[in-house]
Amino acid sequence: METYEIINVIVGIASAFFFLITAVGAIIAVFQLREMKRQAKQKTTVNIMIKWCNAISKETSFAENIVENFTKSQCEALYNREPFDVDIETKEKLCVTLCPNHGKEHDCKKCKETKSLEVSDLLLQELRWHIICYLNALETVMIAWKHKSVYDETILEQFSSFYDPSRKRNILEEFRKVAGGGKSYPVINSFCDDLKAKYEKENPNALGKTTRGN
């Protein structure tokens, strides 16, 4: 074999080896990038859930449970800061848990004597504040979900209870419908639509059973 032929072979082998090293390096880089993205997504998911838990106090959770059962007119009044009536049991719970004046003899005595069922003034402001805080915190979580900054399956698992199939309603649905004409929480709305669609897909006979049961 001539010298130039040997050189060509060596160059060919070297080129192939260089290509192989480059290809392996590229593959490793891809896997490293995927791992970095996975770790970042995992960290973001954990941080988002921690922030969510820290944002929801006992009083905020209580307020959400109360307003969840409000009618459309009650939700409209609450959102618009207008006084409205509730049943006696709900009023007592609201006074004990949220009223800033609870425990102050004069105010509590006045409320009991008049047997007022009206939610107004400080109690209304307190209730509305907790609901707005709840929805604002939830919208932040859902923005991360929408932009795929968190694990989709984790969010779906943690918030799957937000759709109540027995009532065919999502979390604070009546209040969200009146808040900003239903446009104040667009990402929550989108997530809830996905939850409902997911439930109906997994339970194709649920709608029929509900209809027959009625």
Secondary structure, DSSP 8 states (H G I E B T S, - for coil): --HHHHHHHHHHHHHHHHHHHHHHHHHHHHHHHHHHHHHHHHHHHHHHHHHHHHH--HHHHHHHHHHTT--HHHHHHHHTT--EE--HHHHHHHHHHT-TTTT-HHHHHHHHHHT--EE-HHHHHHHHHHHHHHHHHHHHHHHHHHTT-S-HHHHHHHTGGGEETTTTEETTHHHHHHGGGGTS-HHHHHHHHHHHHHHHHH-TTHHHHHHHH-
